[in-house]
Amino acid sequence: MAGDRFSVVNELTVIVLAAGGGTRMRSKTPKVLHQVAGRSMVGHVLAAVRALGPSRVVTVVGHQRELVAAHVAELDPDAIVAVQEEQLGTGHAVRVAVEALGGISGTVLVAYADTPLLRAESLRRLLAGHEGHAATILSGVVRDPFGYGRIVRGEDGGVSAIVEEKDGDEAIRQIAEINSGIIAFDAAFLADVLPRLTNDNAKGEFYLTDTVGLAREKGLSVGAVVVEDPKEIEGANDREQLAAVGKELNRRILSRWMADGVTIVDPATTWIDADAELATDVTLLPGVQLLGATKVDEDAVIGPDTTLKDCEIGAGAQVVRSHANLAVVGAGAEVGPFSYLRPGTVLGRGGKIGGFVETKNARIGDGAKVPHLSYVGDAEVGEGSNIGAGTIFANYDGVDKHRTVVGRHAKTGSNNTFIAPVVIGDGASTGGGTVVRGEVPPGALAVSSGPLRIIEGWARAKRPGTPQAAAATAAETADEREASHAVTSEDDPGVGETARGATES
């Protein structure tokens, strides 16, 4: 390490600390795997640091290491995972990471996996402000600094010390600039001081912040870059803080999309995950949730009261009061209200899935419609076809799933049941109440119900003593009286003559 001047070189190593147990979260899920806006907390941090273009990323795991390590590998296969067998403090965790790397050079950035609001832009400012320093801290100025370590600056504006709340006097407690723990280091300096950290403190841990004092002892400069929004450096240690962080992140996401030309009628009831994508002139009505990697194209209208997860919504489509998961809705199509689109649903251009319709693994062609009260599972409905109200695609025989194919421009009647496997040809029709068990040829009409049969007096004979029988008996008696009165009037001409005489006079 030459002299007391340091440069930010192209080589950047990032160490993400994710070994803590998070006992205040009171959860079987590791703290850093709790989700905010559709990503784990560590996922947000990894996304932020990867945007910096580092040469290497190391994630230090400890508590429930198997779960955390597997999740990190899924998110960032190139990340190195280092295991901190015992959680002996932040300084020890960084030393574990450096040992896993086998050596460091350039600049080393240390971040924390429980700060999901951290932005890449703030880290870039930190690295830019690191020029000439042995270490540079990302700090924040807050209204209520209680409980945080304070940044104490010297006359030259550099950091002379970090003093914890419990160790400071009244003057220290008045300082509003706090330590985030996120620090950029000159790699040679860090490699030199890590072995010199001690655990001579109440907790018996090795603190990374002790590097500041070691730098000052050597006459080296330590800088601090104040983050523009102190919320970025807030961690989430319990469920209440997790909810607060989630609300703030959602506010940022909504603000960004509105700036990009999306209409959000009620931001208070609208939630959008970090990986969702929206085009210009999309309209989101109250009560909308766009989760996962949902993508909505221009001029689409979503809501009110709609949840979409990992869906694709085409331009100009409308989805009203519905729930969809892993579904595709074509341009100009209509969904809802009260529809449930399960995985594998594909609705073509200009198609319709109407009220109280459930679909699963179903391809519904361009202009095809399933308007009312139906279940469509393991099916293909051709272009321009119309499925009658109350239709059930019976796809499961108790052991295996089977597929139903409805051709182009077919018209099926209400209250149909298709016992799969079934094929209904192009241009075919089915009558109301039909049960289809095989193939209907193109252009044919399939009718399974027989002629209507009337069995008189059935209720009195089969349901004696019931309200049904009583109602039927009363109605039948009234009908008999009416019929008897009509016959009497026809058999007595005097009645008619009297009436006519009264009219003439």
The 8 nearest C-alpha neighbors of each residue, nearest first, counted from 0:
[[1, 187, 2, 188, 3, 191, 5, 186],
 [0, 2, 3, 4, 5, 187, 188, 133],
 [3, 1, 4, 0, 5, 219, 218, 133],
 [2, 4, 219, 5, 1, 220, 218, 133],
 [5, 3, 131, 2, 132, 6, 133, 1],
 [4, 6, 131, 132, 130, 133, 3, 185],
 [7, 5, 130, 131, 8, 4, 129, 132],
 [6, 8, 130, 106, 9, 105, 129, 5],
 [9, 7, 10, 105, 6, 106, 11, 104],
 [8, 10, 11, 7, 105, 106, 53, 54],
 [9, 11, 105, 8, 54, 106, 12, 53],
 [12, 10, 53, 106, 54, 107, 105, 9],
 [11, 13, 107, 55, 53, 56, 54, 108],
 [12, 14, 108, 56, 107, 109, 57, 55],
 [15, 13, 57, 109, 58, 56, 108, 110],
 [14, 16, 58, 110, 111, 109, 112, 57],
 [15, 17, 111, 59, 112, 58, 18, 110],
 [18, 16, 60, 112, 59, 19, 15, 58],
 [19, 17, 60, 61, 62, 59, 16, 20],
 [20, 18, 21, 17, 62, 61, 86, 60],
 [19, 21, 62, 22, 18, 29, 30, 61],
 [22, 20, 30, 23, 24, 19, 236, 29],
 [21, 23, 24, 25, 20, 26, 30, 236],
 [24, 22, 237, 25, 21, 236, 238, 26],
 [23, 25, 237, 22, 26, 21, 238, 236],
 [26, 24, 23, 22, 27, 21, 237, 238],
 [27, 25, 28, 24, 29, 22, 30, 23],
 [26, 28, 29, 25, 30, 24, 63, 22],
 [27, 29, 26, 30, 32, 33, 31, 63],
 [30, 28, 32, 31, 27, 63, 20, 21],
 [29, 31, 21, 32, 33, 28, 24, 20],
 [30, 32, 40, 41, 33, 113, 29, 112],
 [33, 31, 39, 29, 30, 40, 34, 41],
 [34, 32, 39, 31, 30, 40, 35, 28],
 [35, 33, 39, 38, 37, 40, 32, 36],
 [34, 36, 245, 38, 37, 39, 40, 33],
 [37, 35, 272, 273, 38, 245, 34, 249],
 [36, 38, 272, 35, 291, 34, 273, 290],
 [39, 37, 34, 35, 36, 42, 40, 43],
 [38, 40, 34, 32, 42, 33, 41, 35],
 [39, 41, 115, 31, 42, 43, 113, 32],
 [40, 42, 112, 44, 31, 39, 43, 45],
 [41, 43, 39, 45, 40, 44, 38, 46],
 [44, 42, 115, 46, 40, 41, 45, 47],
 [43, 45, 47, 41, 46, 42, 115, 112],
 [44, 46, 42, 48, 47, 43, 49, 41],
 [45, 47, 43, 49, 44, 48, 42, 50],
 [48, 46, 119, 44, 50, 45, 49, 118],
 [47, 49, 45, 50, 51, 46, 119, 44],
 [48, 50, 46, 51, 52, 47, 45, 53],
 [49, 51, 48, 47, 52, 119, 46, 53],
 [52, 50, 49, 48, 53, 119, 123, 47],
 [51, 53, 50, 49, 54, 48, 11, 55],
 [54, 52, 11, 55, 51, 12, 49, 13],
 [53, 55, 11, 12, 10, 52, 56, 13],
 [56, 54, 12, 53, 13, 57, 11, 78],
 [57, 55, 13, 78, 12, 14, 79, 58],
 [58, 56, 79, 14, 78, 80, 15, 13],
 [57, 59, 15, 80, 14, 16, 81, 79],
 [58, 60, 81, 16, 17, 82, 18, 80],
 [61, 59, 18, 82, 17, 64, 83, 81],
 [60, 62, 18, 64, 83, 82, 84, 63],
 [61, 63, 20, 64, 18, 19, 60, 29],
 [64, 62, 65, 66, 61, 67, 29, 20],
 [63, 65, 61, 67, 62, 60, 66, 68],
 [64, 66, 68, 63, 67, 69, 70, 62],
 [67, 65, 69, 64, 68, 63, 70, 29],
 [66, 68, 70, 64, 69, 65, 71, 63],
 [67, 69, 71, 65, 70, 66, 64, 72],
 [70, 68, 72, 66, 67, 71, 65, 73],
 [69, 71, 73, 67, 72, 68, 66, 74],
 [70, 72, 74, 68, 73, 69, 75, 67],
 [73, 71, 76, 69, 75, 70, 74, 68],
 [72, 74, 70, 71, 75, 76, 69, 68],
 [75, 73, 71, 72, 70, 76, 42, 45],
 [74, 76, 72, 77, 78, 73, 71, 45],
 [77, 75, 72, 78, 73, 74, 71, 79],
 [78, 76, 75, 79, 72, 56, 55, 74],
 [77, 79, 56, 75, 76, 57, 80, 72],
 [78, 80, 57, 56, 58, 77, 81, 55],
 [81, 79, 58, 57, 59, 78, 68, 82],
 [82, 80, 59, 96, 99, 58, 60, 79],
 [83, 81, 60, 61, 59, 84, 80, 95],
 [84, 82, 61, 85, 60, 92, 86, 95],
 [83, 85, 82, 61, 86, 60, 62, 87],
 [86, 84, 83, 87, 61, 82, 88, 62],
 [85, 87, 88, 83, 84, 61, 18, 19],
 [88, 86, 204, 85, 91, 205, 89, 92],
 [89, 87, 204, 205, 91, 90, 206, 86],
 [88, 90, 92, 206, 207, 91, 93, 205],
 [91, 89, 207, 206, 205, 93, 92, 88],
 [90, 92, 94, 89, 88, 93, 205, 87],
 [93, 91, 89, 95, 94, 90, 83, 88],
 [92, 94, 96, 90, 95, 91, 97, 89],
 [93, 95, 91, 97, 96, 92, 98, 90],
 [96, 94, 92, 98, 93, 97, 91, 99],
 [95, 97, 93, 99, 94, 98, 81, 100],
 [98, 96, 100, 94, 99, 95, 102, 93],
 [97, 99, 101, 95, 100, 96, 94, 102],
 [100, 98, 96, 97, 101, 81, 95, 79],
 [101, 99, 97, 98, 102, 96, 103, 57],
 [100, 102, 98, 99, 97, 103, 96, 95],
 [101, 103, 100, 97, 98, 104, 99, 190],
 [104, 102, 186, 97, 100, 105, 101, 190],
 [103, 105, 186, 106, 187, 102, 10, 107],
 [104, 106, 10, 186, 8, 11, 185, 107],
 [105, 107, 185, 11, 186, 184, 7, 12],
 [106, 108, 12, 184, 183, 186, 13, 11],
 [107, 109, 183, 13, 182, 14, 12, 184],
 [108, 110, 14, 182, 181, 13, 15, 183],
 [111, 109, 15, 181, 14, 16, 108, 112],
 [110, 112, 16, 15, 113, 114, 17, 181],
 [111, 113, 41, 17, 114, 16, 44, 31],
 [112, 114, 234, 40, 31, 111, 235, 115],
 [115, 113, 234, 116, 112, 117, 233, 232],
 [116, 114, 40, 43, 117, 44, 113, 41],
 [117, 115, 231, 114, 118, 248, 230, 232],
 [116, 118, 231, 115, 114, 232, 44, 119],
 [119, 117, 120, 121, 47, 116, 122, 231],
 [118, 120, 47, 122, 121, 123, 50, 48],
 [121, 119, 123, 118, 122, 124, 47, 117],
 [122, 120, 124, 123, 119, 118, 125, 226],
 [121, 123, 125, 119, 124, 120, 126, 118],
 [122, 124, 120, 126, 125, 121, 127, 119],
 [125, 123, 127, 121, 122, 126, 128, 120],
 [124, 126, 122, 128, 123, 127, 224, 129],
 [125, 127, 129, 123, 128, 124, 122, 183],
 [128, 126, 124, 129, 125, 123, 130, 7],
 [129, 127, 125, 126, 130, 124, 224, 135],
 [130, 128, 126, 135, 127, 132, 125, 131],
 [129, 131, 6, 128, 7, 132, 5, 127],
 [130, 132, 5, 4, 6, 129, 133, 220],
 [133, 131, 220, 134, 221, 129, 5, 130],
 [132, 134, 185, 221, 184, 220, 219, 188],
 [133, 135, 184, 221, 132, 183, 185, 222],
 [136, 134, 222, 183, 223, 129, 182, 221],
 [137, 135, 182, 223, 138, 181, 222, 224],
 [136, 138, 224, 181, 223, 225, 179, 182],
 [139, 137, 225, 178, 179, 177, 136, 224],
 [138, 140, 229, 225, 177, 226, 176, 141],
 [139, 141, 176, 175, 177, 229, 138, 225],
 [142, 140, 143, 175, 144, 139, 229, 176],
 [143, 141, 144, 175, 140, 145, 176, 229],
 [142, 144, 141, 145, 175, 146, 140, 147],
 [143, 145, 175, 147, 141, 142, 146, 177],
 [146, 144, 143, 147, 164, 172, 148, 175],
 [145, 147, 164, 144, 148, 163, 165, 143],
 [148, 146, 145, 144, 164, 177, 149, 163],
 [147, 149, 163, 162, 178, 177, 164, 161],
 [150, 148, 177, 162, 161, 176, 178, 151],
 [149, 151, 161, 177, 176, 178, 152, 160],
 [150, 152, 160, 159, 158, 161, 149, 153],
 [153, 151, 158, 159, 157, 156, 150, 154],
 [152, 154, 156, 155, 159, 157, 158, 151],
 [153, 155, 156, 152, 157, 159, 158, 151],
 [154, 156, 153, 157, 152, 158, 159, 220],
 [157, 155, 153, 154, 152, 158, 222, 159],
 [156, 158, 222, 152, 155, 153, 221, 159],
 [159, 157, 152, 221, 222, 160, 151, 153],
 [158, 160, 152, 153, 151, 157, 215, 221],
 [161, 159, 151, 158, 162, 212, 211, 150],
 [160, 162, 150, 149, 151, 148, 163, 208],
 [163, 161, 149, 148, 167, 160, 166, 164],
 [162, 164, 148, 166, 165, 149, 167, 147],
 [165, 163, 167, 166, 146, 148, 147, 162],
 [164, 166, 163, 167, 146, 162, 168, 148],
 [165, 167, 163, 164, 162, 168, 171, 148],
 [168, 166, 171, 164, 165, 162, 172, 163],
 [167, 169, 171, 170, 172, 166, 164, 165],
 [168, 170, 172, 171, 173, 167, 174, 164],
 [171, 169, 173, 172, 168, 174, 167, 151],
 [172, 170, 167, 168, 173, 169, 174, 149],
 [171, 173, 169, 174, 170, 167, 168, 164],
 [172, 174, 170, 171, 175, 169, 144, 168],
 [173, 175, 172, 171, 176, 149, 170, 150],
 [176, 174, 140, 141, 144, 177, 173, 142],
 [177, 175, 140, 139, 150, 174, 149, 138],
 [178, 176, 149, 139, 150, 138, 148, 147],
 [177, 179, 138, 148, 180, 149, 150, 139],
 [180, 178, 181, 138, 232, 137, 177, 139],
 [179, 181, 178, 182, 136, 137, 208, 110],
 [182, 180, 110, 179, 109, 137, 136, 111],
 [181, 183, 136, 109, 135, 108, 180, 137],
 [182, 184, 108, 135, 134, 107, 109, 136],
 [185, 183, 134, 107, 106, 186, 133, 189],
 [184, 186, 106, 133, 188, 187, 189, 134],
 [187, 185, 104, 189, 106, 188, 105, 107],
 [188, 186, 190, 189, 185, 0, 191, 104],
 [187, 189, 191, 185, 186, 190, 133, 192],
 [188, 190, 186, 191, 192, 187, 193, 184],
 [189, 191, 187, 188, 193, 192, 186, 103],
 [190, 192, 188, 189, 193, 187, 194, 195],
 [193, 191, 195, 189, 194, 190, 188, 196],
 [192, 194, 195, 196, 190, 189, 191, 94],
 [195, 193, 192, 196, 191, 190, 94, 197],
 [196, 194, 192, 193, 197, 191, 213, 210],
 [197, 195, 193, 194, 205, 192, 209, 198],
 [198, 196, 199, 205, 195, 204, 206, 194],
 [197, 199, 204, 205, 203, 200, 196, 206],
 [198, 200, 197, 203, 201, 204, 205, 202],
 [201, 199, 203, 202, 198, 204, 197, 205],
 [200, 202, 203, 199, 204, 198, 205, 206],
 [203, 201, 204, 200, 198, 199, 205, 88],
 [202, 204, 198, 200, 201, 199, 205, 87],
 [203, 205, 198, 88, 87, 202, 206, 200],
 [204, 206, 198, 90, 88, 91, 197, 196],
 [207, 205, 90, 89, 208, 209, 88, 204],
 [206, 208, 90, 209, 89, 210, 205, 88],
 [207, 209, 210, 206, 211, 161, 180, 90],
 [210, 208, 211, 207, 212, 206, 213, 196],
 [209, 211, 213, 208, 212, 207, 214, 192],
 [212, 210, 214, 209, 213, 208, 215, 160],
 [211, 213, 215, 214, 210, 209, 216, 160],
 [214, 212, 210, 216, 211, 215, 217, 209],
 [213, 215, 219, 211, 217, 212, 216, 210],
 [216, 214, 218, 212, 217, 219, 213, 211],
 [215, 217, 213, 214, 218, 212, 219, 211],
 [216, 218, 214, 215, 219, 213, 212, 3],
 [217, 219, 215, 216, 214, 220, 3, 213],
 [220, 218, 214, 215, 217, 3, 133, 221],
 [219, 221, 132, 133, 222, 157, 215, 218],
 [222, 220, 134, 158, 132, 135, 157, 133],
 [223, 221, 135, 157, 158, 132, 136, 134],
 [222, 224, 136, 135, 137, 138, 225, 158],
 [223, 225, 137, 125, 138, 136, 226, 128],
 [226, 224, 138, 139, 137, 227, 223, 140],
 [225, 227, 139, 228, 229, 138, 224, 121],
 [228, 226, 225, 229, 139, 121, 231, 140],
 [227, 229, 230, 226, 231, 139, 232, 140],
 [230, 228, 139, 231, 232, 226, 227, 140],
 [231, 229, 233, 228, 232, 116, 117, 244],
 [232, 230, 117, 116, 229, 233, 228, 114],
 [231, 233, 230, 179, 229, 114, 117, 234],
 [234, 232, 230, 231, 114, 235, 229, 116],
 [233, 235, 114, 113, 236, 232, 115, 240],
 [236, 234, 240, 241, 237, 113, 233, 114],
 [235, 237, 24, 23, 234, 240, 21, 241],
 [238, 236, 24, 23, 240, 239, 235, 241],
 [239, 237, 241, 240, 24, 242, 236, 235],
 [238, 240, 242, 241, 237, 243, 235, 236],
 [239, 241, 235, 243, 242, 237, 238, 244],
 [240, 242, 238, 235, 244, 239, 243, 245],
 [243, 241, 245, 239, 240, 244, 246, 238],
 [244, 242, 240, 246, 245, 241, 247, 239],
 [243, 245, 241, 247, 246, 242, 240, 248],
 [246, 244, 242, 248, 35, 243, 247, 249],
 [247, 245, 249, 243, 244, 248, 242, 250],
 [246, 248, 250, 244, 249, 245, 243, 251],
 [247, 249, 251, 245, 250, 246, 244, 252],
 [248, 250, 252, 246, 251, 247, 245, 253],
 [251, 249, 247, 253, 248, 252, 254, 246],
 [252, 250, 254, 248, 249, 253, 255, 247],
 [251, 253, 249, 255, 254, 250, 248, 256],
 [254, 252, 256, 250, 255, 251, 249, 257],
 [255, 253, 251, 257, 252, 256, 250, 258],
 [254, 256, 258, 252, 253, 257, 251, 259],
 [257, 255, 259, 253, 258, 254, 261, 252],
 [256, 258, 261, 254, 260, 259, 255, 262],
 [257, 259, 255, 256, 260, 254, 261, 253],
 [260, 258, 256, 257, 261, 255, 279, 278],
 [261, 259, 279, 257, 258, 280, 262, 256],
 [260, 262, 257, 281, 280, 256, 279, 259],
 [263, 261, 282, 283, 257, 264, 281, 260],
 [264, 262, 283, 265, 266, 282, 261, 284],
 [263, 265, 284, 285, 262, 283, 266, 282],
 [266, 264, 285, 267, 263, 268, 269, 284],
 [267, 265, 269, 268, 263, 264, 253, 285],
 [266, 268, 265, 269, 285, 270, 286, 250],
 [269, 267, 286, 266, 285, 265, 270, 287],
 [268, 270, 287, 266, 286, 267, 288, 285],
 [271, 269, 288, 249, 289, 287, 268, 272],
 [270, 272, 289, 288, 290, 249, 273, 275],
 [273, 271, 36, 37, 290, 275, 274, 291],
 [272, 274, 36, 275, 37, 271, 252, 38],
 [273, 275, 292, 272, 291, 276, 37, 293],
 [274, 276, 292, 293, 272, 273, 294, 291],
 [277, 275, 294, 295, 293, 274, 278, 292],
 [278, 276, 295, 294, 296, 275, 281, 279],
 [277, 279, 297, 296, 281, 295, 280, 276],
 [278, 280, 260, 297, 261, 281, 259, 277],
 [281, 279, 298, 261, 297, 260, 282, 278],
 [280, 282, 298, 299, 261, 297, 279, 278],
 [283, 281, 262, 300, 261, 263, 280, 301],
 [282, 284, 263, 301, 300, 262, 302, 264],
 [283, 285, 303, 302, 264, 301, 263, 282],
 [286, 284, 303, 265, 287, 268, 264, 269],
 [285, 287, 304, 268, 303, 269, 305, 284],
 [288, 286, 305, 269, 304, 285, 302, 306],
 [289, 287, 306, 270, 271, 269, 290, 307],
 [290, 288, 271, 307, 306, 308, 293, 272],
 [291, 289, 308, 272, 307, 293, 288, 271],
 [290, 292, 309, 308, 293, 37, 272, 274],
 [291, 293, 309, 275, 274, 294, 290, 308],
 [294, 292, 309, 310, 275, 291, 308, 311],
 [293, 295, 276, 311, 275, 277, 312, 310],
 [296, 294, 312, 277, 311, 276, 278, 313],
 [297, 295, 314, 278, 313, 312, 299, 277],
 [296, 298, 278, 314, 281, 279, 280, 299],
 [297, 299, 315, 281, 280, 314, 300, 296],
 [300, 298, 315, 316, 281, 314, 297, 317],
 [299, 301, 282, 317, 281, 283, 316, 298],
 [302, 300, 318, 283, 317, 284, 319, 282],
 [303, 301, 319, 284, 305, 304, 320, 287],
 [302, 304, 284, 285, 286, 320, 305, 319],
 [305, 303, 286, 320, 302, 287, 285, 306],
 [304, 306, 320, 287, 321, 302, 303, 322],
 [307, 305, 288, 322, 287, 289, 323, 321],
 [308, 306, 323, 289, 322, 290, 324, 310],
 [307, 309, 290, 324, 310, 291, 293, 289],
 [310, 308, 293, 292, 325, 291, 324, 290],
 [311, 309, 293, 326, 325, 308, 327, 307],
 [312, 310, 327, 294, 293, 295, 328, 326],
 [311, 313, 295, 328, 296, 327, 294, 329],
 [314, 312, 330, 329, 296, 316, 328, 315],
 [313, 315, 296, 330, 297, 299, 316, 298],
 [314, 316, 299, 298, 331, 330, 313, 297],
 [317, 315, 331, 299, 332, 330, 314, 313],
 [318, 316, 300, 333, 299, 301, 334, 319],
 [317, 319, 334, 301, 302, 335, 333, 300],
 [318, 320, 302, 335, 336, 321, 303, 334],
 [321, 319, 305, 304, 336, 337, 303, 302],
 [320, 322, 338, 337, 305, 319, 335, 336],
 [323, 321, 306, 339, 305, 307, 340, 338],
 [324, 322, 340, 307, 339, 341, 326, 308],
 [323, 325, 308, 341, 326, 342, 307, 309],
 [326, 324, 342, 310, 309, 343, 308, 341],
 [325, 327, 344, 310, 324, 342, 343, 345],
 [326, 328, 345, 311, 310, 312, 346, 344],
 [329, 327, 312, 346, 313, 345, 311, 332],
 [330, 328, 348, 313, 347, 332, 346, 312],
 [329, 331, 313, 314, 348, 316, 332, 315],
 [330, 332, 316, 315, 349, 348, 314, 329],
 [331, 333, 349, 350, 316, 330, 329, 348],
 [334, 332, 351, 317, 316, 318, 352, 350],
 [335, 333, 318, 352, 353, 351, 317, 319],
 [336, 334, 353, 338, 319, 354, 337, 321],
 [335, 337, 354, 320, 319, 338, 321, 353],
 [338, 336, 321, 355, 335, 320, 354, 339],
 [337, 339, 321, 335, 356, 355, 336, 354],
 [340, 338, 357, 322, 323, 321, 341, 356],
 [341, 339, 323, 358, 357, 344, 322, 324],
 [340, 342, 359, 324, 358, 323, 344, 339],
 [343, 341, 325, 324, 326, 344, 359, 360],
 [342, 344, 360, 326, 359, 361, 325, 345],
 [343, 345, 361, 326, 360, 359, 342, 362],
 [344, 346, 327, 362, 326, 328, 363, 361],
 [347, 345, 328, 363, 329, 350, 327, 362],
 [348, 346, 365, 364, 329, 350, 363, 349],
 [347, 349, 329, 365, 330, 350, 332, 331],
 [348, 350, 332, 366, 331, 365, 347, 330],
 [351, 349, 366, 332, 367, 347, 348, 365],
 [352, 350, 368, 333, 332, 334, 353, 369],
 [351, 353, 334, 369, 370, 368, 335, 333],
 [354, 352, 370, 335, 371, 334, 356, 351],
 [353, 355, 336, 335, 371, 337, 356, 338],
 [354, 356, 372, 338, 337, 371, 353, 357],
 [355, 357, 373, 338, 372, 354, 374, 353],
 [358, 356, 339, 374, 340, 338, 375, 373],
 [357, 359, 375, 340, 376, 341, 374, 361],
 [358, 360, 376, 341, 361, 344, 342, 343],
 [361, 359, 343, 377, 344, 376, 342, 378],
 [360, 362, 378, 344, 377, 359, 379, 376],
 [361, 363, 345, 379, 344, 346, 380, 364],
 [364, 362, 380, 346, 347, 379, 345, 367],
 [365, 363, 382, 347, 381, 367, 380, 366],
 [364, 366, 347, 348, 382, 350, 367, 349],
 [365, 367, 350, 383, 349, 382, 348, 364],
 [368, 366, 383, 384, 350, 382, 364, 365],
 [369, 367, 351, 385, 350, 370, 352, 386],
 [368, 370, 352, 386, 351, 353, 371, 385],
 [371, 369, 353, 352, 368, 354, 351, 388],
 [370, 372, 388, 354, 353, 373, 356, 369],
 [371, 373, 355, 389, 356, 388, 354, 374],
 [374, 372, 356, 390, 389, 391, 371, 388],
 [373, 375, 357, 391, 356, 358, 392, 376],
 [376, 374, 358, 392, 357, 378, 359, 373],
 [375, 377, 359, 378, 358, 361, 360, 392],
 [378, 376, 360, 402, 361, 359, 394, 403],
 [379, 377, 361, 403, 402, 376, 404, 362],
 [378, 380, 362, 404, 361, 363, 405, 403],
 [381, 379, 405, 363, 364, 404, 362, 406],
 [382, 380, 407, 406, 364, 405, 384, 379],
 [381, 383, 364, 407, 365, 367, 384, 366],
 [382, 384, 367, 408, 366, 407, 381, 365],
 [383, 385, 408, 409, 367, 382, 407, 381],
 [386, 384, 368, 410, 367, 369, 409, 387],
 [385, 387, 369, 411, 368, 410, 384, 388],
 [388, 386, 413, 412, 411, 390, 385, 389],
 [389, 387, 413, 371, 390, 372, 414, 373],
 [388, 390, 414, 373, 372, 413, 371, 387],
 [391, 389, 415, 373, 414, 388, 416, 387],
 [392, 390, 416, 374, 393, 373, 417, 415],
 [391, 393, 417, 375, 394, 376, 374, 416],
 [394, 392, 418, 417, 391, 419, 395, 416],
 [393, 395, 401, 419, 400, 392, 376, 402],
 [396, 394, 400, 397, 399, 393, 401, 398],
 [395, 397, 398, 399, 400, 394, 401, 393],
 [398, 396, 395, 399, 400, 394, 393, 401],
 [397, 399, 396, 395, 400, 401, 394, 393],
 [400, 398, 395, 396, 397, 401, 394, 402],
 [399, 401, 395, 394, 396, 402, 398, 377],
 [402, 400, 394, 420, 419, 395, 399, 377],
 [401, 403, 377, 420, 378, 419, 394, 404],
 [404, 402, 378, 421, 420, 419, 422, 379],
 [405, 403, 379, 422, 378, 380, 423, 421],
 [404, 406, 380, 423, 381, 422, 379, 424],
 [407, 405, 425, 381, 424, 423, 409, 380],
 [406, 408, 381, 425, 382, 409, 384, 383],
 [409, 407, 384, 383, 426, 425, 382, 410],
 [408, 410, 426, 384, 427, 407, 425, 428],
 [411, 409, 428, 385, 384, 386, 427, 408],
 [410, 412, 429, 428, 386, 387, 385, 409],
 [413, 411, 431, 387, 430, 429, 415, 414],
 [412, 414, 387, 388, 431, 415, 389, 432],
 [413, 415, 389, 432, 390, 431, 388, 412],
 [416, 414, 390, 433, 432, 413, 434, 412],
 [415, 417, 434, 391, 390, 392, 418, 435],
 [416, 418, 435, 392, 393, 419, 434, 436],
 [419, 417, 393, 436, 435, 416, 420, 421],
 [420, 418, 421, 394, 401, 403, 402, 417],
 [419, 421, 402, 401, 403, 418, 422, 437],
 [422, 420, 419, 403, 437, 438, 404, 436],
 [421, 423, 438, 404, 405, 403, 424, 439],
 [424, 422, 439, 405, 438, 406, 404, 427],
 [425, 423, 441, 406, 440, 427, 439, 422],
 [424, 426, 406, 407, 441, 427, 409, 408],
 [425, 427, 409, 442, 408, 441, 407, 424],
 [428, 426, 442, 443, 409, 441, 424, 425],
 [429, 427, 444, 410, 411, 409, 443, 445],
 [428, 430, 445, 411, 412, 444, 446, 433],
 [429, 431, 412, 446, 433, 445, 432, 411],
 [432, 430, 412, 413, 433, 414, 415, 429],
 [431, 433, 414, 415, 413, 430, 434, 448],
 [434, 432, 415, 447, 431, 446, 430, 448],
 [433, 435, 416, 415, 417, 447, 436, 432],
 [434, 436, 417, 437, 418, 433, 416, 421],
 [437, 435, 418, 421, 417, 434, 419, 438],
 [438, 436, 421, 435, 422, 439, 420, 418],
 [437, 439, 422, 421, 423, 440, 436, 424],
 [438, 440, 423, 424, 422, 443, 445, 441],
 [441, 439, 424, 443, 438, 442, 423, 427],
 [442, 440, 424, 425, 427, 443, 426, 439],
 [441, 443, 427, 426, 440, 425, 424, 444],
 [442, 444, 427, 440, 441, 428, 439, 445],
 [445, 443, 428, 429, 427, 446, 442, 430],
 [446, 444, 429, 430, 428, 443, 439, 447],
 [447, 445, 430, 433, 429, 448, 444, 431],
 [446, 448, 433, 434, 449, 445, 435, 432],
 [447, 449, 446, 433, 432, 450, 434, 431],
 [450, 448, 451, 447, 446, 452, 433, 432],
 [451, 449, 452, 448, 453, 447, 446, 432],
 [450, 452, 449, 453, 448, 454, 447, 432],
 [453, 451, 450, 454, 449, 455, 448, 457],
 [454, 452, 455, 451, 457, 456, 450, 458],
 [455, 453, 457, 452, 456, 458, 451, 460],
 [454, 456, 457, 453, 458, 459, 460, 452],
 [455, 457, 459, 458, 460, 454, 471, 472],
 [456, 458, 460, 455, 459, 461, 454, 462],
 [457, 459, 468, 462, 461, 460, 456, 471],
 [460, 458, 468, 463, 456, 457, 462, 461],
 [459, 461, 457, 458, 462, 463, 456, 468],
 [462, 460, 458, 457, 459, 463, 468, 456],
 [461, 463, 458, 459, 468, 465, 460, 464],
 [464, 462, 459, 465, 468, 461, 460, 458],
 [465, 463, 468, 462, 466, 469, 459, 467],
 [464, 466, 467, 468, 463, 462, 469, 470],
 [467, 465, 469, 468, 470, 464, 471, 463],
 [466, 468, 465, 470, 469, 471, 458, 462],
 [467, 469, 459, 471, 458, 465, 466, 470],
 [468, 470, 466, 472, 471, 467, 473, 465],
 [471, 469, 473, 467, 472, 468, 466, 474],
 [470, 472, 468, 474, 469, 473, 475, 467],
 [473, 471, 475, 469, 474, 470, 476, 468],
 [474, 472, 476, 470, 475, 471, 477, 469],
 [473, 475, 477, 471, 476, 472, 470, 478],
 [474, 476, 478, 472, 477, 473, 471, 479],
 [477, 475, 479, 473, 478, 474, 472, 480],
 [478, 476, 474, 480, 479, 475, 473, 481],
 [477, 479, 475, 481, 476, 480, 474, 482],
 [480, 478, 476, 482, 477, 481, 483, 475],
 [481, 479, 483, 477, 482, 478, 484, 476],
 [482, 480, 478, 484, 479, 483, 477, 485],
 [481, 483, 479, 485, 480, 484, 478, 486],
 [484, 482, 480, 486, 485, 481, 479, 487],
 [485, 483, 487, 481, 486, 482, 480, 488],
 [484, 486, 482, 488, 483, 487, 481, 489],
 [485, 487, 483, 489, 484, 488, 490, 482],
 [488, 486, 484, 490, 489, 485, 483, 491],
 [489, 487, 485, 486, 491, 490, 484, 494],
 [488, 490, 486, 487, 491, 485, 492, 495],
 [489, 491, 487, 488, 492, 486, 485, 493],
 [492, 490, 493, 488, 489, 494, 487, 495],
 [493, 491, 494, 495, 496, 490, 489, 488],
 [494, 492, 496, 495, 491, 497, 498, 488],
 [493, 495, 497, 492, 496, 491, 498, 488],
 [494, 496, 498, 493, 492, 497, 499, 491],
 [495, 497, 493, 499, 498, 494, 500, 492],
 [498, 496, 500, 494, 499, 495, 493, 501],
 [497, 499, 495, 501, 496, 500, 494, 502],
 [498, 500, 502, 496, 501, 497, 495, 503],
 [501, 499, 497, 503, 502, 498, 496, 504],
 [500, 502, 498, 504, 499, 503, 497, 496],
 [501, 503, 499, 500, 504, 498, 497, 496],
 [504, 502, 500, 501, 499, 498, 497, 496],
 [503, 501, 502, 500, 499, 498, 497, 496]]
